[in-house]
């Protein structure tokens, strides 16, 4: 993992924190004075987003620590662990939103103010832009924690969109439909729960060393054939730790070569793969006679 990738993840997380803070303040104010529980529910989620983004930031900083005697593979596994905590925040906020919305449905209250629609419309657009920006950074840096943070923004956009629809229904149909935005908040909580699973599943696969890297294995095999002396490759296993990948590769060389010659080919192969694939932190090569 390059220093540039490290700084990109940290910068993206700070941008995420700042955006969540500003939008949370806007949502709380507009929801309270605009009589919209759906908007308040949205504000609750944005508030939890701030804390979860701080957790992501802490996790990323820890994951960037170099390997040591106690952690020979580095500290990258903190990322899926942080992702699990972020998912916990998402699930908790979804259940909280659904519970309070259900209580509010059974409590008489006024129709939301019209201006809340304009607030929500702007929030949906801003949050979708944030999602695309953070998601692009997570793809570029291979960060599972940053991907979880990106989905936080997408779930926030969905919550805001559901609130927009609920408030629109309440305002169009008038008296007797005051709870439309509360039902919208419940619907949004279901979307958040679904997104939570979408975030949780790959992080679980990462921490369990699940075989998820078929395309990467094919690229490693192609890179190996570019090295002089390589006859073929056999087994190739990959494990991910944070933003780094660790490769176990069986290399086939001419059986008539000396141990020293086979060893030199293995080193050239390792150096070539790591130079062409920057996110590969190490390659353990086992030499086999062809």
HUVEN-V505426 format. One record per pair of residues at least 24 apart in sequence whose ideal C-beta (glycine too) atoms are under 10 Angstrom apart, sorted by sequence separation. I is the first residue (numbers start at 1). J is the second residue. D is the distance in whole Angstrom. If there is no record, write none. Layout:
i = {I/I}
j = {J/J}
d = {D/D}
This chain:
i = {22/23/24/58/59/129/130/131/160/162/163/213/214/216/227/229/230/231/249/263/20/21/24/57/127/128/131/159/162/163/213/220/224/229/262/20/21/23/24/55/56/59/127/128/130/131/159/161/162/211/212/213/231/247/261/262/19/20/23/55/56/59/126/127/130/131/161/162/211/212/213/220/224/247/262/20/21/55/127/128/129/159/160/162/209/211/212/221/224/229/259/20/21/56/127/128/158/159/162/209/210/216/220/19/20/52/55/56/126/127/128/158/159/161/162/209/210/217/247/257/19/20/52/55/126/127/208/209/216/17/18/20/21/124/125/127/128/156/158/159/207/209/213/217/229/245/251/257/16/17/20/52/53/55/123/124/127/128/155/158/159/206/207/229/247/255/256/257/16/17/19/20/51/52/55/123/124/126/127/155/157/158/206/207/213/231/244/245/246/247/248/249/250/251/253/255/256/17/18/51/52/124/125/205/206/229/230/244/245/246/247/248/249/250/251/252/253/254/255/16/17/52/53/123/124/155/156/158/206/229/230/233/243/244/245/246/247/248/249/250/251/252/253/254/16/17/49/52/123/124/154/155/158/209/228/229/242/244/245/246/247/248/249/250/251/252/253/15/16/48/51/52/122/123/124/154/155/202/227/230/243/244/245/246/247/248/249/250/252/14/17/120/121/124/155/156/227/229/230/240/242/251/13/16/17/48/49/120/121/123/124/152/155/227/228/229/241/12/13/16/48/49/52/119/120/123/151/154/155/227/228/240/13/48/120/226/227/230/238/13/14/120/121/152/155/226/227/12/13/45/48/49/119/120/151/152/154/155/225/227/228/12/13/45/48/119/120/151/154/224/227/238/10/13/47/48/117/118/120/223/224/226/227/9/10/13/46/116/117/120/148/151/152/226/236/237/9/12/13/45/48/116/117/119/120/148/151/224/44/45/48/150/220/223/224/9/10/44/117/148/149/223/226/9/10/45/112/116/117/147/148/223/235/9/41/44/45/116/147/148/223/233/234/41/44/114/220/223/235/6/9/10/112/113/114/116/117/145/148/219/222/223/234/6/9/41/42/112/116/144/147/148/233/41/44/111/112/147/220/232/6/7/40/41/114/219/220/223/231/6/86/90/112/113/144/145/219/231/232/5/38/41/86/89/93/111/112/144/224/231/37/40/41/83/85/110/111/220/230/3/40/83/86/87/90/94/120/144/216/219/224/1/82/83/86/90/93/97/111/144/1/37/38/41/79/81/82/83/85/86/89/93/111/144/216/220/37/40/79/80/81/83/84/87/111/216/79/80/83/86/87/90/94/101/110/111/116/37/38/76/79/82/83/86/93/111/112/37/76/78/79/82/111/37/76/79/80/83/110/112/76/79/109/111/112/9/37/108/109/111/107/108/37/107/109/1/36/39/105/106/109/35/36/38/39/104/105/1/35/36/37/104/105/107/34/35/36/106/34/35/36/39/42/46/102/104/105/34/35/38/39/42/49/56/101/104/105/34/103/33/34/36/39/63/101/102/105/31/34/35/36/39/42/46/53/60/63/101/102/104/105/30/31/33/34/38/63/100/101/104/30/33/34/36/60/101/102/36/39/59/98/101/102/30/31/34/42/59/60/97/100/101/30/34/59/60/100/101/56/58/59/98/99/101/102/30/31/56/57/97/98/101/27/30/31/56/59/60/97/98/100/29/30/55/56/98/99/56/97/98/27/53/56/57/94/97/98/26/27/30/52/53/55/56/96/97/55/94/95/98/53/94/97/98/23/26/27/52/53/56/93/94/144/26/52/94/95/145/146/91/94/95/142/144/145/23/53/93/94/143/144/23/26/49/52/53/94/142/143/91/94/141/142/50/90/91/94/141/142/23/49/90/93/140/142/22/23/48/49/92/90/91/138/46/49/90/91/19/20/23/45/46/49/89/90/19/48/87/88/87/90/91/19/20/45/46/86/87/90/19/45/87/87/88/45/46/86/87/16/19/42/45/46/86/87/15/19/42/44/45/84/42/43/83/84/87/16/42/83/86/87/12/15/16/41/42/15/41/42/83/84/39/42/80/83/84/12/13/16/38/39/41/42/82/83/12/15/38/41/42/80/81/12/40/80/83/84/12/13/38/39/79/80/83/9/12/38/39/80/11/12/37/38/80/81/36/38/39/79/80/9/12/38/39/79/80/8/9/12/20/27/37/38/77/8/13/16/23/36/37/76/77/9/12/36/5/8/9/13/17/20/24/27/31/35/38/8/9/13/16/20/23/27/34/7/9/12/16/19/36/5/6/8/35/4/5/9/10/13/16/20/27/142/4/5/6/9/12/16/19/23/142/5/8/12/141/2/140/1/9/41/45/1/37/38/40/41/44/1/37/38/39/42/35/38/41/42/45/37/38/41/45/36/37/38/39/40/41/35/36/38/39/42/34/37/38/41/45/36/37/38/41/36/38/31/38/80/82/79/80/77/79/80/76/77/78/79/76/77/78/79/76/77/79/73/75/76/74/75/76/73/74/76/73/74/75/76/71/74/76/73/74/73/67/65/67/63/64/63/64/62/63/63/60/59/60/76/74/73/74/73/72/67/67/9/9/6/5/5/1/2/1/1/1/5/4/5/2/1/2/1/1/1}
j = {46/47/48/82/83/153/154/155/184/186/187/237/238/240/251/253/254/255/273/287/45/46/49/82/152/153/156/184/187/188/238/245/249/254/287/46/47/49/50/81/82/85/153/154/156/157/185/187/188/237/238/239/257/273/287/288/46/47/50/82/83/86/153/154/157/158/188/189/238/239/240/247/251/274/289/48/49/83/155/156/157/187/188/190/237/239/240/249/252/257/287/49/50/85/156/157/187/188/191/238/239/245/249/49/50/82/85/86/156/157/158/188/189/191/192/239/240/247/277/287/50/51/83/86/157/158/239/240/247/49/50/52/53/156/157/159/160/188/190/191/239/241/245/249/261/277/283/289/49/50/53/85/86/88/156/157/160/161/188/191/192/239/240/262/280/288/289/290/50/51/53/54/85/86/89/157/158/160/161/189/191/192/240/241/247/265/278/279/280/281/282/283/284/285/287/289/290/52/53/86/87/159/160/240/241/264/265/279/280/281/282/283/284/285/286/287/288/289/290/52/53/88/89/159/160/191/192/194/242/265/266/269/279/280/281/282/283/284/285/286/287/288/289/290/53/54/86/89/160/161/191/192/195/246/265/266/279/281/282/283/284/285/286/287/288/289/290/53/54/86/89/90/160/161/162/192/193/240/265/268/281/282/283/284/285/286/287/288/290/53/56/159/160/163/194/195/266/268/269/279/281/290/53/56/57/88/89/160/161/163/164/192/195/267/268/269/281/53/54/57/89/90/93/160/161/164/192/195/196/268/269/281/55/90/162/268/269/272/280/56/57/163/164/195/198/269/270/56/57/89/92/93/163/164/195/196/198/199/269/271/272/57/58/90/93/164/165/196/199/269/272/283/56/59/93/94/163/164/166/269/270/272/273/56/57/60/93/163/164/167/195/198/199/273/283/284/57/60/61/93/96/164/165/167/168/196/199/272/93/94/97/199/269/272/273/59/60/94/167/198/199/273/276/60/61/96/163/167/168/198/199/274/286/61/93/96/97/168/199/200/275/285/286/94/97/167/273/276/288/60/63/64/166/167/168/170/171/199/202/273/276/277/288/61/64/96/97/167/171/199/202/203/288/97/100/167/168/203/276/288/63/64/97/98/171/276/277/280/288/64/144/148/170/171/202/203/277/289/290/64/97/100/145/148/152/170/171/203/283/290/97/100/101/143/145/170/171/280/290/64/101/144/147/148/151/155/181/205/277/280/285/63/144/145/148/152/155/159/173/206/64/100/101/104/142/144/145/146/148/149/152/156/174/207/279/283/101/104/143/144/145/147/148/151/175/280/144/145/148/151/152/155/159/166/175/176/181/103/104/142/145/148/149/152/159/177/178/104/143/145/146/149/178/105/144/147/148/151/178/180/145/148/178/180/181/79/107/178/179/181/178/179/109/179/181/74/109/112/178/179/182/109/110/112/113/178/179/76/110/111/112/179/180/182/110/111/112/182/111/112/113/116/119/123/179/181/182/112/113/116/117/120/127/134/179/182/183/113/182/113/114/116/119/143/181/182/185/112/115/116/117/120/123/127/134/141/144/182/183/185/186/112/113/115/116/120/145/182/183/186/113/116/117/119/143/184/185/120/123/143/182/185/186/115/116/119/127/144/145/182/185/186/116/120/145/146/186/187/143/145/146/185/186/188/189/118/119/144/145/185/186/189/116/119/120/145/148/149/186/187/189/119/120/145/146/188/189/147/188/189/119/145/148/149/186/189/190/119/120/123/145/146/148/149/189/190/149/188/189/192/148/189/192/193/119/122/123/148/149/152/189/190/240/123/149/191/192/242/243/189/192/193/240/242/243/122/152/192/193/242/243/123/126/149/152/153/194/242/243/192/195/242/243/152/192/193/196/243/244/126/152/193/196/243/245/126/127/152/153/196/195/196/243/152/155/196/197/126/127/130/152/153/156/196/197/127/156/195/196/196/199/200/129/130/155/156/196/197/200/130/156/198/199/200/158/159/199/200/130/133/156/159/160/200/201/130/134/157/159/160/199/158/159/199/200/203/133/159/200/203/204/130/133/134/159/160/134/160/161/202/203/159/162/200/203/204/133/134/137/159/160/162/163/203/204/134/137/160/163/164/202/203/135/163/203/206/207/136/137/162/163/203/204/207/134/137/163/164/205/137/138/163/164/206/207/163/165/166/206/207/137/140/166/167/207/208/137/138/141/149/156/166/167/206/138/143/146/153/166/167/206/207/140/143/167/137/140/141/145/149/152/156/159/163/167/170/141/142/146/149/153/156/160/167/141/143/146/150/153/170/140/141/143/170/140/141/145/146/149/152/156/163/278/141/142/143/146/149/153/156/160/279/143/146/150/279/141/279/141/149/181/185/142/178/179/181/182/185/143/179/180/181/184/178/181/184/185/188/181/182/185/189/181/182/183/184/185/186/181/182/184/185/188/181/184/185/188/192/184/185/186/189/185/187/181/188/240/242/240/241/239/241/242/239/240/241/242/240/241/242/243/241/242/244/239/241/242/241/242/243/241/242/244/242/243/244/245/241/244/246/244/246/246/241/242/244/241/242/242/243/242/243/244/242/242/243/281/281/281/282/282/282/281/282/242/243/243/243/244/242/243/243/244/245/278/278/279/278/278/279/279/280/281}
d = {9/10/9/7/8/9/9/9/10/9/10/9/10/10/9/6/10/9/8/7/9/8/7/9/9/8/8/9/5/7/4/10/7/7/5/5/9/9/6/10/6/8/5/7/8/6/8/10/4/8/8/9/10/7/10/9/9/8/10/6/8/9/9/7/8/10/8/9/8/10/8/6/7/9/8/9/9/9/9/9/9/9/8/9/8/10/8/9/10/8/8/4/6/9/5/5/9/4/7/9/9/7/7/9/5/9/6/7/9/4/10/6/8/9/10/5/9/9/9/9/10/9/10/6/8/9/10/8/9/9/9/9/9/9/8/9/9/9/10/7/10/10/7/9/7/8/10/8/8/6/6/7/9/10/8/5/6/9/8/5/7/9/9/8/6/9/9/9/9/10/9/10/10/5/8/8/9/9/9/10/10/7/5/9/9/9/10/5/8/9/10/6/10/5/6/4/9/10/9/9/9/9/9/9/8/8/6/6/5/6/7/8/7/8/7/8/8/8/6/9/5/9/10/9/5/6/9/9/9/4/9/9/6/8/6/5/5/5/5/5/5/5/7/6/5/6/9/4/5/5/9/5/8/10/8/9/10/4/9/8/7/8/7/8/7/7/6/10/10/9/7/8/9/9/10/10/9/10/7/8/9/8/9/8/9/7/10/6/4/9/9/10/8/9/9/10/9/7/6/9/9/10/6/8/7/10/8/5/9/9/7/9/5/10/7/8/8/10/8/9/5/9/9/9/8/9/10/7/8/5/10/10/10/8/9/10/5/9/9/5/7/5/6/8/10/9/9/9/5/9/7/8/10/4/5/10/9/9/10/9/10/10/10/8/4/9/9/8/10/6/5/10/10/9/8/10/9/10/10/8/10/6/9/9/7/6/9/8/6/7/10/7/8/9/10/9/9/9/9/5/9/9/10/10/9/9/5/8/6/8/10/9/9/6/7/10/6/10/6/10/9/5/8/5/7/9/9/6/6/10/5/10/8/9/9/6/7/10/7/9/9/9/9/10/6/9/6/5/9/8/9/8/8/9/10/10/7/10/9/9/10/7/6/9/8/8/8/5/9/8/8/7/9/4/8/9/9/9/9/9/9/10/9/9/6/8/7/10/9/5/10/8/6/9/6/8/7/9/7/9/9/7/7/10/10/6/7/5/10/4/9/8/6/10/10/10/6/8/10/9/10/5/10/7/8/8/10/10/8/10/9/9/9/5/5/7/9/8/10/6/8/7/8/9/10/10/5/9/9/7/8/10/7/9/9/8/6/9/6/6/9/8/9/9/7/9/5/8/5/9/10/7/9/10/10/10/9/9/9/10/4/8/9/7/9/8/8/5/9/8/9/10/5/9/9/9/9/10/7/9/10/9/6/9/6/10/9/8/8/9/10/9/8/9/10/9/10/7/9/9/9/6/10/8/10/10/5/8/5/9/8/7/10/9/10/7/4/9/10/5/7/6/10/9/10/9/5/6/6/9/10/8/10/10/9/5/7/4/9/7/9/5/7/8/9/8/9/9/6/8/9/7/7/9/10/9/10/4/9/8/8/10/10/9/4/8/8/9/7/10/8/9/9/9/7/8/9/8/9/9/10/4/7/7/7/7/10/10/6/10/8/5/6/10/5/7/10/9/9/10/10/7/9/9/10/9/9/10/9/5/5/7/10/4/10/5/10/10/8/9/10/9/8/8/7/9/9/10/7/4/7/10/7/9/10/5/8/7/9/9/10/10/10/5/8/10/9/8/7/9/10/4/7/9/10/9/7/8/6/9/8/8/8/7/7/8/9/8/9/10/4/8/7/8/9/9/7/7/5/7/8/6/10/8/6/10/9/8/5/8/9/10/5/10/6/6/7/5/8/7/5/8/10/10/8/9/7/9/8/10/7/5/10/9/9/4/9/7/9/9/8/10/6/9/10/8/10/9/9/5/7/9/9/9/7/6/9/8/9/6/6/10/5/9/10/9/7/5/7/9/7/6/9/9/10/8/9/10/9/9/9/10/10/6/7/8/9/5/7/9/10/10/7/6/7/5/8/10/10/9/6/10/9/9/4/8/7/8/10/8/8/9/6/9/9/6/9/9/7/10/9/8/10/9/4/8/8/9/9/7/6/8/7/9/10/4/3/9/9/8/8/9/8/5/7/7/9/10/8/4/7/10/5/8/9/9/6/8/8/9/9/9/6/8/10/9/9/10/8/10/9/7/9/9/6/9/7/5/8/9/8/10/10/9/10/9/6/10/7/6/8/8/8/9/10/5/6/8/8/9/7/8/9/10/10/5/8/10/7/8/8/9/10/9/8/10/6/8/7/10/9/5/8/9/9/8/9/10/8/10/9/10/8/10/10/10/8/10/9/9/9/8/10/8/4/9/8/8/6/7/4/9/5/5/9/10/8/9/9/9/5/9/8/10/9/4/7/7/10/6/9/8/9/9/10/7/9/10/9/9/10/8/8/10/9/9/4/8/5/7/7/3/7/10/8/8/2/6/7/6/5/7/5/9/10/10/10/9/6/9/8/9/6/10/10/9/8/8/4/9/9/7/9/8/9/9/8/7/8/9/8/9/8/9/10/7/8/6/10/8/10/5/5/9/8/9/8/6/7/9/6/9/7}
